[in-house]
Amino acid sequence: PALSPLITVADIIDMVTARPAALINRDQLLGTLQVGARADVVALALSAGSYSFYDFAGRVLTGTQAFSLANVIVNGALH
């Protein structure tokens, strides 16, 4: 049987923004789009295809979509 998505796009965004910032007690300045916060932004592209993903135990999961890095902005400057 087909598996439902294990992680949603909203989950992914939370896992790479607000959650890490909160873990290091920087959620007021990092992982937020608040006025006055540092402008650190990662732009991702969503691609369709056939992809293999490996979990922490080395098991292979397959998917039809994957994110790739498109752009990085650090403190307001494109890198």
ZIKA-V804978 format. One record per run of one state. SS is the DSSP state (A for helix, B for strand, O for the rest). FROM is the first residue (numbers start at 1). TO is the last residue. If there is no record, write none. Layout:
ss: (SS/SS)
from: (FROM/FROM)
to: (TO/TO)
This chain:
ss: (O/A/O/A/O/B/O/B/O/B/O)
from: (1/9/16/18/24/41/55/60/75/77/79)
to: (8/15/17/23/40/54/59/74/76/78/79)
